[in-house]
Amino acid sequence: MFNKGRAKLVAVHDGTEFKRVQDALRSSEAEFRTLVETMPQIVWVTRPDGWHIDFNQHWLDYTGLTVEESLGHGWNPPFHPDDRGRAAERWLQATNSGKPYEIEYRLRRRDGVYHWMLGRALPMRDAEGNIVKWFGTCTDIDHLKRTQERLDEAQLVGKIGDWEYNPITDDTTWSQAVYRMFGRDSRLDAPKNLLESSTLYDAESAVLLKKMLNLATASGQTQRFDLRTKGGDGQESYVQVVAVPRKADSGEVVGLFGTVQDISERKQAELALHARAQQQRLAAALGQFALSATSLDEVYTEAASTIAQGLKVEFSNILLLDGPQNPLVLKAGIGWKPGWIGRQVADPVEQTQTYRVLASREPVIIHDFSEDSQFAPSELLTSHGVMSGVDILVGGFEKPAGVLGAYTDTPRKFSTDDVGFLQGIANILSAVAERQRANEQLSHMALHDPLTDLPNRLLLTDRLNEALSHAKRHDEQVALLFVDIDRFKHVNDVFGHALGDHVLHEVAKRLSRCVNSEGTVSRQGGDEFIVALTGVQEEQDAALIADRLLTAITSPFILEDIEIILGMSIGIACFPRNGEDAGTLLRNADAAMYVAKELGRNRYQFYAPEMNMRALDRLTLESDLHRAIERNELFLMYQPQLDLKTENVVGLEALVRWRHPSRGLISPGQFIPIAEDCGLIIPIGNWILESACTRRAYWASQGLTTGSMAVNISAHQFRQADFCDRINDVLLRTGLRPDLLELEVTEGVIMQGIDQVLNKLNLLRELGVTLAIDDFGTGYSSLNYLKQFPLHCLKIDQSFTRGLPNDQGNEAIAKAIIQMGHSLGLKVLAEGIETKEEENHLKALGCDAGQGYLYAKPLSTGDCEEYLRVTHRD
């Protein structure tokens, strides 16, 4: 029973009174038991020795223990093992002192889960004051405890804590987060008063703290201040303190509470942002100064000052590499003693941090030279007591230009932002140096050819004018040689422009080696060169140089394991006989060069007055060609192609002709090269294609369907991005069946840009158009490439047909072409067959088809139609 021990009753003489007292006591006990059982807390009673003698029902329900299991020391097992020792120690303290106590511990529920409980106990005494029992309660505070733990964790994550201050008692309390923030042991309690709290901050912040608390107390308004703490590790730390007044009902401030938040990261970021902004302003000012500076030395001096200001260092320097041995020379600096500027400060063989920067191209930061064993400080640094420094590369166009650095005479840890600022200064210096180099380069480029670095037309004209003035004064001659590489366009077509540029570069070298220092070799553009010779005594001197040039160029060029043999045509004009000014000499030498080409190429030709008439004639012909299409002066002729075995017509080749209104018929060999040079070959080629397809479609509608129409396609046409679309459009417009159109391209066309060519050829093959290689054997075809192309026919050039069977060389070439074509599954057609002997021999070699004067000359539209009607066989 609860409270089974009974206090002694004072003896009563009246039995009735005794009974009344007993009844009242029983009633009181029943009421007390009812009160205990209705309490939400666990209630327990124990003897002074710790022996539990009673519990309320809540204990039994909470722990799941029975009364028998709980009496005595049965209360001990539900305690968390980690809390039993602390609870026992607290019980002993209470029993020894006889004072009430409370403690927090974890108690196991019947479901096995431990909950935090708040235990309180009071001693119960008899009339003499002796403790006869302890009466205690256990209140479940688990939710409150978990909430507090989450609050502590949130404060830890947010780096924020709470505090209270009593201005009357001068007492302060902190949360755990505040202790951690200040690195203070929580067992030492919070600062005892405001004065002790002030010692946690630097002097300025301590004054501000007092001012803030006094202002909050006096005004009753919340205060917020950023304060700087004393960092024990040398690092500054910042906190934001918020003080909120606690007011009584009367409105009087009776205390303060608030928060402390670590804002070091934000503050450091703000300070760094301010520093970067200042550095950016300094760098921008340096960049602006550099634009107007008259010399690099001025920029270097200003840069050294900018570094010292931007990084707040005692020393800065600009070290530049100087001379073949690459010693570092102090070009400019701040803080160094007199006499050091301009001196060599480091030798390449020394293992200094500056040469590590040059070698690695990476920044080098030394926090303390006295503790660094990697590098030996230069005499410059040791003589000035430098302790810390950062060095960074100043880049150059082709190689490093030098090193710039910032140094202090006290230990300092340079940051990545410091390195970034230095890098910005280095970039400005590099840009300034590059601008100066670029200006010099621009001046050079304005007067030199970018591919060969030879003097261009502008510099040649200037030198030539100077040479002509000198020659006039000294009665000397000047010779001008106009050089053009023969058929160089074929090199570009076959091997591509990249290799063509390499060839031109090598040509320039060979030409330059043939001319003495008094002469000038110039590239005018494309494959044209000019050689100006001074001090010429007679024209024969120019001829000797021309022979030397021809010999140099005809020697094979070996590039990328490819052997290329070139020739060149040279026109020569001499001062004063062929002209007295630069313009006239250039024009006359150009005219002489064209004559050299017409006479067979790979030779030189001196200028003669009538040559200008020939050049004028060519220009006139070019002008007339522009209007030939619109005036309907161009027309087509057709040459039949026959099967050598059956002699049936298997196709026609469309051949363009020009009937000039005043000159009459002009051969394709005369106007086609002009059309290619002036860009007319594309519209002329398109007209030929359209006309030939229209004519073949008409003949097909008349029942003359034997064979295809072969149309020659120029390299310029084939390179057009929309070439395949154009072919398709022509077929759709004219109604010609695709298999009746055969496109003929040269080897040079298909050997340029293999991937692009293969793509176009496949697209054409998908359209149903047949493809042939014209003039086969005159180019540089690769069998490896040919077998990839969707070709239909190889056409043997007429130069290999002529003279068969007596010409053994031509026979070998023709035989090889026929065998190669058949091995690739291609038809082979021979051009230029003029005799029965040629026909018979080609037939014996296995050639499939042929065309030439033996069968028919090129025929007009009417004659060709009649020819087809006569030879047509069903």
GIWO-V535479 format. One record per helix or strand. SS is the DSSP state (H for helix, E for strand). FROM is the first residue (numbers start at 1). LEN is the number of residues. Records with the same first field share a line. If there is no record, write none. Layout:
SS->FROM-LEN ; FROM-LEN
This chain:
H->15-24 ; 57-7 ; 67-4 ; 81-17 ; 142-17 ; 176-7 ; 186-3 ; 194-5 ; 203-17 ; 264-29 ; 296-16 ; 353-8 ; 369-3 ; 379-4 ; 416-30 ; 457-18 ; 488-8 ; 497-17 ; 539-16 ; 582-17 ; 610-17 ; 668-11 ; 681-21 ; 715-4 ; 723-12 ; 738-3 ; 747-4 ; 754-14 ; 783-4 ; 798-4 ; 808-16 ; 836-9 ; 861-11
E->42-5 ; 52-4 ; 72-1 ; 79-1 ; 101-8 ; 114-12 ; 131-10 ; 160-7 ; 171-4 ; 201-1 ; 223-7 ; 237-11 ; 253-10 ; 315-8 ; 327-8 ; 344-3 ; 364-3 ; 388-7 ; 402-7 ; 448-1 ; 455-1 ; 477-9 ; 520-6 ; 528-9 ; 557-3 ; 562-3 ; 568-8 ; 604-3 ; 634-10 ; 649-12 ; 664-3 ; 708-5 ; 741-6 ; 770-7 ; 793-4 ; 827-4 ; 849-2 ; 859-1
